Amino acid sequence: LVAAVRSGATRAACMLHAHLAYLHWSTPPSALTRRSAQTLLTAQAYILVNHPFNDAADGATGAKLRKAEDGGGVDEGLGFAPTELFDLFQRQRRALLAWMEGHPEQADAVLEEVVRALTLNSSSEEKEKAATAKSSRSDGSGGVGVSGGGETEGIG
């Protein structure tokens, strides 16, 4: 997945996110973990931002449309019909919200990972290196930082 995202293979990354999320189709609310919440939320955000959903009613062409029995097309660009994926996200929404309310610190970390995945930021390891470098600059050596009292340093 990381290789697909970093190489710009958005279609493959969307398909992988969809399949990873689909693994949680029948995950009961009591079995949600930080990892499952992160998988579901990242997949939902990534797919909704990056996948070009096709509406067969528009007469969309060039997409991977399978002819349905009723004569309409079904977008299978994710490996299965998008309605199945929408159903999955809707079905897990209440459980995810309950998990986030019950685990606020973990939920914050999960949402930060979602943002990182969408903005293609570096991995957590690279983030720690950047934070270390930033803290060494904010010791008064000309870097911009925030002191413990909430005032900005190096601006003025």
C-alpha positions as CSV (number, residue, x, y, z in Angstrom):
1,L,0.0,0.0,0.0
2,V,2.8,2.4,0.9
3,A,4.6,1.6,-2.3
4,A,1.5,2.2,-4.4
5,V,0.8,5.6,-2.7
6,R,4.4,6.8,-2.9
7,S,4.7,5.8,-6.6
8,G,1.5,7.6,-7.5
9,A,-0.5,4.4,-8.3
10,T,-3.7,6.0,-6.9
11,R,-6.0,3.4,-8.5
12,A,-4.1,0.5,-6.9
13,A,-4.0,2.3,-3.6
14,C,-7.7,2.9,-3.6
15,M,-8.3,-0.8,-4.4
16,L,-6.0,-1.9,-1.6
17,H,-7.7,0.5,0.9
18,A,-11.1,-0.8,-0.2
19,H,-10.1,-4.4,0.3
20,L,-8.5,-3.7,3.7
21,A,-11.7,-1.9,4.8
22,Y,-13.8,-4.8,3.5
23,L,-12.0,-7.1,5.9
24,H,-14.0,-5.3,8.6
25,W,-17.4,-6.0,7.1
26,S,-18.6,-8.1,10.0
27,T,-16.3,-6.8,12.8
28,P,-18.6,-6.4,15.8
29,P,-18.5,-3.1,17.7
30,S,-16.9,-4.8,20.7
31,A,-14.0,-6.0,18.6
32,L,-13.0,-2.7,17.2
33,T,-9.4,-1.8,17.9
34,R,-7.1,1.1,17.2
35,R,-5.9,-0.7,14.1
36,S,-9.3,-1.5,12.7
37,A,-10.5,2.1,13.4
38,Q,-7.5,3.4,11.6
39,T,-8.0,1.0,8.6
40,L,-11.7,2.0,8.2
41,L,-11.2,5.7,8.6
42,T,-8.1,5.9,6.4
43,A,-9.7,3.8,3.7
44,Q,-12.9,5.8,3.7
45,A,-11.1,9.2,3.5
46,Y,-8.6,8.0,1.0
47,I,-11.1,6.4,-1.4
48,L,-13.6,9.3,-1.2
49,V,-10.8,11.8,-2.0
50,N,-9.0,9.8,-4.7
51,H,-11.3,7.4,-6.4
52,P,-13.2,8.7,-9.5
53,F,-16.6,7.1,-8.8
54,N,-18.6,6.7,-12.0
55,D,-22.3,7.0,-12.3
56,A,-23.6,4.7,-15.0
57,A,-26.7,6.9,-15.3
58,D,-24.4,9.7,-16.6
59,G,-23.4,7.4,-19.5
60,A,-19.9,7.4,-18.1
61,T,-17.4,5.7,-20.4
62,G,-13.9,4.5,-20.1
63,A,-14.4,3.2,-16.6
64,K,-14.4,-0.4,-15.6
65,L,-18.1,-0.9,-15.8
66,R,-19.7,-4.4,-15.8
67,K,-23.0,-4.8,-17.5
68,A,-25.6,-5.5,-15.0
69,E,-28.7,-7.7,-15.6
70,D,-30.9,-4.6,-15.8
71,G,-28.8,-3.1,-18.6
72,G,-27.1,-0.5,-16.3
73,G,-23.4,-0.5,-15.6
74,V,-21.7,-1.2,-12.2
75,D,-18.4,0.5,-11.4
76,E,-16.0,-2.2,-10.4
77,G,-12.9,-0.1,-10.3
78,L,-12.4,-1.0,-6.6
79,G,-13.0,-4.7,-7.2
80,F,-16.6,-4.7,-6.2
81,A,-19.6,-2.3,-6.4
82,P,-19.1,1.0,-4.6
83,T,-22.5,0.6,-2.9
84,E,-21.0,-2.3,-1.0
85,L,-18.3,-0.1,0.2
86,F,-20.7,2.7,1.2
87,D,-22.7,0.2,3.0
88,L,-19.6,-1.0,4.9
89,F,-18.7,2.6,6.0
90,Q,-22.3,3.3,7.1
91,R,-22.6,0.0,8.9
92,Q,-19.4,0.6,10.9
93,R,-20.0,4.4,11.5
94,R,-21.8,4.1,14.9
95,A,-19.3,1.6,16.2
96,L,-16.4,3.8,15.1
97,L,-17.9,6.8,16.8
98,A,-18.5,4.8,20.0
99,W,-14.9,3.6,19.9
100,M,-13.5,7.1,19.4
101,E,-15.6,8.4,22.4
102,G,-14.3,5.6,24.6
103,H,-10.7,6.0,23.5
104,P,-10.1,9.8,22.9
105,E,-6.3,9.7,22.9
106,Q,-6.1,6.8,20.6
107,A,-8.8,8.4,18.4
108,D,-6.6,11.6,18.1
109,A,-3.7,9.5,17.0
110,V,-5.9,7.6,14.5
111,L,-7.2,10.9,13.0
112,E,-3.6,12.2,12.7
113,E,-2.7,9.1,10.8
114,V,-5.7,9.6,8.4
115,V,-4.4,13.2,7.7
116,R,-0.9,11.9,7.2
117,A,-2.2,9.3,4.7
118,L,-4.2,11.8,2.8
119,T,-1.4,14.4,2.6
120,L,1.2,11.7,1.8
121,N,3.3,12.9,4.8
122,S,6.3,10.9,6.0
123,S,6.1,7.8,8.2
124,S,6.0,8.1,12.0
125,E,9.7,7.4,12.2
126,E,10.5,10.3,9.8
127,K,8.1,12.5,11.8
128,E,10.0,11.8,15.0
129,K,13.2,12.8,13.3
130,A,11.6,16.1,12.1
131,A,10.2,16.8,15.6
132,T,13.7,16.3,17.1
133,A,15.2,18.6,14.6
134,K,12.5,21.2,15.2
135,S,12.9,21.1,19.0
136,S,16.7,21.7,18.6
137,R,16.0,24.7,16.4
138,S,13.5,26.2,18.8
139,D,16.0,26.6,21.6
140,G,16.7,30.2,20.7
141,S,18.9,29.6,17.7
142,G,16.6,31.5,15.4
143,G,13.9,28.9,14.8
144,V,10.3,29.6,15.2
145,G,8.6,27.7,18.0
146,V,6.1,27.9,20.8
147,S,7.3,28.3,24.4
148,G,5.6,26.7,27.3
149,G,3.8,30.0,28.1
150,G,2.1,30.1,24.7
151,E,4.2,33.0,23.3
152,T,6.0,32.6,20.0
153,E,9.7,32.8,19.9
154,G,11.9,34.1,17.1
155,I,9.1,36.3,15.7
156,G,9.4,40.0,15.8
